[in-house]
């Protein structure tokens, strides 16, 4: 490191240190104010800069226009009795310390009023808030009018003085005198009486401290020099490391390029090998394809054989028609099978002894009926469980004889018993006779169909019922003797699927074997050289905060310092007193009686004088009398609306320059009057405007207990309003018992009209009081309003109570089937609501569960739960929309029944609704568990309410490129808001975002606040990230000179500016000085703009002024130069560069 470099570093530290300043503590002194003593201290900075004005002595204010000053020397003398020398007074004046006040007064402070020969002046005092917080108040004391004088007298409106016996044409000069007394407090003066002395002490202390700091600074410079020598040795080692590292990096780059080629070759070889494997697989698949083609005819023959087998089975299905008729429901949903499984036959069997003893029934008939019923229950239950036609045919062939024998046995025994009068009475009492007869008719048809030896007789009857009256058309079977098994069924054959023509495999795309692209093998250069950190260059500021500053002292303060050193100026230790300063100020203005014109106020007639007053010329007239009023007439009332001039225009009462007249104006209001109507002995009062035509608002007609009074006009006739008026209604009369009225009845959307005489009681029964509609029963409950004696035309509306219709009680004929087994009482109906109170009681007796099949939905209640709800009556599982059901259990009064434990609910679903089992369940909006199996949703509830199922779908996220795409979960319900989060790696951007539903075509996805709505299907969202590219633009003098695209972090190259270094605008030359921002690697779209400065390269603009310019001459004194020479560093000469004032920016000086 050169000595010249070292000297420059030390010199820069010295320059910085010259800017430092220090402070010292002045001695404590005492001041007095109002008999109290205060201890005061003051901190003084050793600097040559003048101080700002002393605010405590500033009695002026912002905007003051006549500021006067009193020297602080005079104030010190008055406050202490000690005189102030010329040197001390000059220093205090240089510090801006003086008392100041404002005596500006305005003629606006004085208001003038005039009489016929007199002028009165009303003056206001002037107060203002001074800078030091004191309120200064100027008070008017006297006024002179030419040679006449008067003192101001205080009054409520101000200070007044009056001059009389004045000449109207004479112009007088009025001079007003104000006075104020300002008290300068001892407290405010305390800090200035010894100001010069204390500042001198601070300078002396700073000069002593400088000598001490100078020695410490010299030692710091020596330590800095030693650190610079050590830095030179470390930096040489660092440079050697940098050279070694550069060579290592070159070898590593060559190796990496070589490995890139090797890796690319290996990847290509992997693809080539994969191609070879795919080709081998293709050969195998093609061979299998050829084998499948050869086997196709044989598979086709097997499939056709299976079709023939199915045709044989289908041809025999007619034999099943007779047994299948047992399961065909009639118009109310009843089947023969249900009756067989129910208690219709059981009612007879249960009274076997009674029927034999009292009815003479044949015991063999009863026993045969019971045996045949039991056998058929077993046989038909087995048959019902079979799901395929083939299984049913094989079962029928095997059990045909047993089925035929038991049907015929049951028919013959029940037919015989049905002819017994006692049996019929028992059945009739139990409400089963009609169903028993129908059952026998169905047994007759099936028996004749099964027995080829008998023929169906359409004239057959039972208990006076013809066969066609007993059974419905859907349950009839044609007796053509084709129901016995007449053929041997072929041996069972497993299903054979239709063979498909095989598809030839696709040959893989050919891939060529790659070639090596390098000629020599390279090895890794090994470990990188050991790191050598770049040494930190020492700075003088690390060793010292800078050279100590020689205290700067002004000429005035220097003179005071010398007085203190010579003990000619000492500390004033006496007390300080308040100082009262009294000042006067005056101003003048001209005045004359001719300056006060007369203003006269007239009424609307322009004759009556309401008020008159003299007003100062240019002033504003003020009306000072009682507010004007105008008496109303017949049509109008009046309200004062202001003053008008002689032309009738709105008058301005300001700017009066001559005698003036003003006239009162009024607004008109149309009068209102009272009209009284005499109607049927009553009085009705109304208010109308003048000129209106009155009309009665109500109906004047009325009636009493005997007569109807019909309005016939007014007496007198109604006329336009001109005043208060009265009118009496006139009538024609009729007896009430001679009148008729219309009565309307509204029933279920129909309207019925009737006519009644006065006093009649209306009645209407010509409608259904109890009807069924839409699955509900409606019962008439009365009229709205309630029927009452006819006195006028009236309309009545019929009311109906909506009641539950479908009962599952003791009589099932028109409601639902109930199947009873050992484990359950099952109620079946196509309706969605059922009265199952009877079934509840029966299930509780039998200790079984209750199963309710309502329109396809199923409700299962175990017996333990059923015991907690014995009052349950109405059960509802009603569809309310897509995948929504209303689930309710209420008692007979419609009150909800609470559930003690879970109830199993099964809800039917279509294949589409099942959605592969992906459903969420809710009860009244609260999530609950659900399982889905075989198009049925299974749920358990401990409460009733609205059930809703909501399908959900999967969300799959795919990412291509350096970024990430996330969501809070991977399944969402249809219509749910799906929020996506994208994450970008530095230098990458989101290029595309697409969505695909159920594997369909992808489309662009636009996110609102990062969200989209889940559609009806599985969703795949793909995010493609691409390397970010940024457009970099360079502009010069308003013209685009370069536009390039860069990747993230890529170095940006500025364009060549050799042909744009300068340009002229008129006589002014502008020179290129760089770019408005530092050109840095690309991280965003950016535009750089060339900067041009006024002036030529290498010149100096001598018209420029810096914001930080000053007139200080920065000079290093002799002590600094001698110190530098002592250290052996050399001589430093510092020059100040002056900057002149002007509008243009500075130019660099190449010298």
Secondary structure, 3 states (H helix, E strand, C coil): CCHHHHHHHHHHHHHHHCCCCCEEECCCEEEEECCEEEEECCEEECCCCCCCCCHHHEECCCCCCCEEEEEHHHHHHHHHCCCCCHHHHHHHHHCCCEEEEECCCCHHHEEEEECCCCEEEEECCEEEECCCCCEEEEEEEEEEECCEEEECEEECCEEEEEECCCCCCCCEEEEEEEEEEEEECHHHHHHHHCHHHHHHHHHHHHHHHHHHHHHHHHHHHHHHHHHHHHHHHHHHHHHHHHHHHHHHHHHHHHHHHHHHHHHHHHHHHHHHHHHHHHHHHHHHHHHHHHHHHHHHHHHHHHHHHHHHHHHHHHHCHHHHHHHHHHHCCCCCCCCHHHHHHCCHHHHHHCCHHHHHHHHCCCHHHHHHHHHHHHHHHHHHHHHHHCCCHHHHHHHHHHHHHHHHHHHHHHHHHHHHHHCCHHHHHHHHHCCCHHHHHHHHHHHHHHHHHHCCCCCCCCCCEECCEEHHHHCCHHHCCCCCCCCCCCCCCCCCCCCCCCCCCCCCCCCCCCCCCCCCCCCCCCCCCCCCCCCCCCCCCCCHHHCCCCCCCCCCCCHHHHHHHHHHHCCCCCCCCCCCCCEEEEEEEEEEEEECHHHEEEEEEECCCCCCEEEEEEEECCECCCCCCCCCCCCCCCCEEEEEEEEECCCCCECCCCCECCCEEEEEEEEEEECEEEEEEEECCEEEEEEEECCCECCCCCCCCEECCCEEEEEEEEECCCCECCCCEEEEEEEEEEEHHHCEEEEEEEECCEEEEEEEECCCECCCCCCCCEEEECCEEEEEEEEECCCCECCCCEEEEEEEEEEECCECCCCCCCCCEEEECCCEEEEEECCCEEECHHHHHHHHHHCCEEEEEECCEEEEECHHHHHCCCCCCEEEEEEEECCEEEEEEECCCCCECCCCCCEEEEEECCHHHHHHHCEEEEECCEEECCEEECCEEEEEECCCEEEEEEEEEEEEEEEECCEEEEECCCEEECCCEEEEEEEECCCEEEEEEEEEECCCCCEECCCECCEEECCCCCEEEEEEEEECEEEEEEEECCEEEEEEEEECCCCCCCCCCHHHCEEEECCEEEEEEEECCCCCCCCCCEEEEEEEEECCCCCCCCCCCCCCCCCCCCCCCHHHHHHHHHCCCCCCCCCCCCCCCCCCCCCCCCC
